[in-house]
Amino acid sequence: MVAFTTFFLIMIAFYLIRIVYRRLQERTAMKRLARSGIQYIDQMDGFQFEFYLKALFQELGYKAQVTAQSGDFGADLIMKGPQKIVIQAKRYGIKNRVGISAIQQVYGAKAYYKADEAWVVTNSFFTKRARALAEACNVQLFDRKALQELILEVNPTHTAEKVYREIEPEPRTCPTCGKSLVVRQGKTNRFFGCSSFPQCRHTEAINK
């Protein structure tokens, strides 16, 4: 009976040690990934995100080009280096997953630009259907975790925080009064506010 009780206590202690060790590992991993600046990427608009990716890949030795906002044939970035790569950049809310349309578009862009590879890079995640189509089309996917790992590996000079604070978002027009929206600083984050304030009090998130 004593032997059984001792064995039981040892098993409980071993189980608790495993739980503590696993949580410490998870906490260390989360702190490491936080250094990537992903929280600033989450607050960017699409224009800022494309600018950041351009700076990131330039430090990998690629000559990166941002395509025109319209008529880009499915590619937001074209990278020229050892290989020619077309990229779809998807700055989404973390709860919004990237679907198959992004895969279809960048796959078409690969053919149009005669690229060697096609990538989709997001600060979010991909749907199962998107992953299945990407595998079938040989499109490389960088989800939130893969992007963070890449940033930590490159350790770029233009950090996500620097781009977020210094690069102005793409200009927008107030949907209420038609005036220009301007960037304003809130208590925690920046946001768009109408230039005709206080006559017009329309506001919206930069990462809308």
Disulfide bonds with the S-S distance in Angstrom:
none
